[in-house]
Amino acid sequence: MSDKRVVVVTGGGTGIGEATARLLREEGHRVVVSGRRAEPLRRVERETGALAHPSDVGDPAAAEGLVQAALAAYGRLDGLVLNAGIGRGGAVGDLSLADWDEVMRTNVTGPLLLLRAAVPHLLESRGAVVGVASVSALRNGTSNAPYATSKAALLQLCRSVAVDYGRQGVRANVVCPSWVRSEMADRRMARFAEETDLAGGGVEGAYEEATRLLPMGRPGEPREIAEAIGWLLSPAASYVNGAVLTVDGGATALDPGTLAFDFHIAPRGGDGSDTPR
């Protein structure tokens, strides 16, 4: 792989995808950002020089078209960041099948279609893939069946690429973030604030509540995840293949069974206040 690489980033208009595109452009790499919404992509294009290519890669023709757009613009493809994703909730017994289908199409089928289109070119360049999964691929929460299942599937999809194509020089790895400030997370935090007694604290109060048990006690920033992605794409990670890198503030290092013994933790009372222990 050459020093200056050509990388496609899906979900590249906001959040982790935008931060990844910005980091790669700062390093001099050529970047194609893709997503369903054109305006955020155009903004990233104006501000960074990345090439915007709006598309829904859940459609086979669109996935192929995205790869061809990168080849037409830059003549090669060295990296692929599978970041586009959506979140929907629900327990197995009551989830919406429409939500299930939409999550699987976006979070699993889209990456599959893009990988199928990209693999021949990644083989030629001995390129790298990074899937942006979630700690939900490794640890589950209540009413999270569609999202957690899709992220676990993305993890194994990337590992399949690592196993099947590693001898031919293609690497595929996965990052698993916890809560990271983004449009999608902001929306979830806004709902959390409304559903609980945190409305007065708004989104910031919800982030604080959702992350206060993490060892680092805060949400991640998109740039922090982008730095990990950039490293996995780079020659510095040349012997890293099929890895799952948690970038989660220590969330998956924590044993929830020990929380009862930490008497500094005060759960919310029914009125939203902290109940002394």
N, C-alpha and C positions, 0 to 999 in steps of 0.2 A: 504494500500500500504506500502511495507517495506521501510526502510530508503534508501536502495540501489536498484535502480529501473532498469528495462530493457526497453530501449526506442529505437524505430525505427525512424530514421530521413531520410526522402526522400530529394533528392537534397542535399545530405550530403557531396559532394565533394568540394564545393566552397561556398563562400558567407555566407549568413545567416545560411545555413545548416551546413557548416563546423564549423562556430563559435559556433553553438549550440552543435554540437558533442564534440568539444573541451571543452566547459564549463562543460557539463555533465560528461565527463571523468575526468576532474579535480576534480569533486565532488565525484568521485568513482563509478558512475553509469556505467552499461553495456550498450553499444550503438551499434546498427547496422546501418550503413550508406548505403544508396541505391541511385542509379542514373543510367543514361544510359551510362555514360562514366566511364570505369573501372579505368583508371590511376589516376584521382584525388581521387577516393575512396581508392585506394591502398596507395596513399601517406598519406591520413588521417589515414588509418589503421596503417601504419608504425610509424607515428609520435605520435599517441594517444593511440593505442591499441584498438580502435573501430574495429568492425568486418565489413569488406567491403562485400557487396552483390550487385553486379551490376544487375540491372533489370529495365525493363520498365513497371511500374505498370499500364499503360494504357491497358495492356493485363491481362485478368482475371487470367490466370495460373501464370503469373509472380507475381501478387499481392498476391495470395495465397502462392506462393513459398517464398516470402519475409517474410511473417508471420511465415511460417513453419521453415525457417532458424533461426529466432530469438528463436523460441521455442526449436529447436534442440540444439542450442548453450547454451541457458541459462534457459530453462525450464519454462519460463513465459513471459508475455508481460504486462508492466505497463503503457507505454506511447507511443504516436504516434505523430510525428511532420510532418504535411503535408506541406512540403516546396517546393517540386519540382514544377516548373512552367516555362512557356515560355511567351514571349511577342510578339504580332503581332498587327499592327495598321490597321486603315481603318475606314472610315465613313460607315454607314449602306448602303448607296447607291452605294458604290464603293469598298467595302472590298472584298478580295479574299475568296471564299467559302472554298478553300483548307486551307487557314490560319485559318479561323473560326473553321473548323473541327479539325485541329491540336491543336489549343489553348484549345478547349473544351475537347478534349480527354486527354490532359496533365493536365490541370488545374482543371477539374471538374470530368471527368469520372475516371481518375486515383485515386484521393482521394476517390471517391465512392467505387471503387473496393477494395481498401485497407481497408477502413472502414468495408466493408462487411466481409472481411476475418478476421479482427482484433476484431470486436465487441464481439464475444463469449469469447475471452480471456481477453479482457478489463473488461467484466462483472465479470469474475472470480477474477480478481485482483483489481476491483474497481478503474480502471485506468483513465487516462486523455488523452485528445486529444487537440492539438493546431494546428490550421490552420494558415498558413502564407498567408494572403490576401494582401491587399494594400489599401492605401487611395483611389485608383481608385474604390474600392468597395463602397465608400461613396460619392466621388466627382468625376466628370468626366472631361475629357479634350477633345480637338478636335482630331478627327480621332483615337479614342481609343476604339471603340465599342467592338471588340473581347476580349481584355484584361479586360476592366472594367466589362463587363458582366460576364466573367468567375470568376473574383474575388468576385463579388457580389453573384454569385451562390455558391462559396466555403464558403462564410460567412454563407449563409442560410443552406447549407449542415451541417456545424458544429453545428449550432443552432438546427437543427433537431435532431442531436445526443444528444445534451443537454436536449432537451425537452422529447425525447422518452426514454432515458436511465438514466436520472438524479435520479429517485427514486431508481434505482438499483446500484447507486454509481458511475456511469461514468460521468465525467465532460468533456465538450468540449467548448473551447474558441477560439478566433481569435485575432491575432495581425494584425494591419494595418500600415505598415511602409510607409513612403514617400521615397524620394530618399535615397538609401543606397549604399555605395561603394561595387560593386560586378562585376563579369565578365559581367553579362547581362546589368547592368547599365553603365559600362564602354563602352560597345559597343554602347549603345544608345547615350551616351555623345560624342563619337567619330563621330557618324553620325550627331549629332546636330552641332558640331563644323564645320563639312564640309558643312552642308546645310546653315549655316549662315555666318556671317563675323567674327566668333570666331576662325577660323582655326589657327591663330597665337597663341592663348591661349591653344589649344589642349583640351584634356580631362579635365584637371584641370580648365581651363577657362570655359568650358561648365558646369561643376559642380557648379562653382561659380555663373554663370549666372542663372542656373536653380533653385538655392536655395536662391538667394539673397533676395527674398521677404518673405521667411519663417521667423517667429519670431526668430529662432535660427541662421538663416543665413548660414547654412552649411548642407551638407549631413550627414546622419547617418553612423555609423560604424557597421559592422556586429555584433560585440560583444555587442553593445548596444541593438540590437534586441534580441540577444540570451539571454541576462539577463532577459528580459521580458518573453521570452518563458520558461526559466528555472523556473522562479517563478510560472507561470501558471501551470506547471507540478507538482509543489511541494505541500506538505501538507500545506504550508503557504497560499495557495490559495484554501483551502478546501471548501469554500462556494462561490467560483467564478465559475459560470456556465452559459454558453450562453452569456458571455461578449464579447464585441468588444473593444479591447485596442488599441488606436491609439498611435503609437510610431513614431511620424512624425515631431518632432521639432516644433510643434505648427501649422502645416499646416492647419489642419481642424478647428483650433480655429479662424482662420483669416477670416474676412468678406471682400471679394474682392471688394465689393462696396465702401469700405472706402479708397482704395488705392489711388484714385485720390486726396485725401486730404492730403496725405503724401508728402510734397514737397521735401523730401530728396531723393525720388525715381526719377531717371532719365532714361527713356526708351532709348534703343539703337536707334541711328539714322540710316539712310539708309546706311551709310558708316561703320557701326559697332561701331562707337564712341558713347559716351554718349552725349545726346543733353541737354544742360543746360535748366532749367526751370526758 
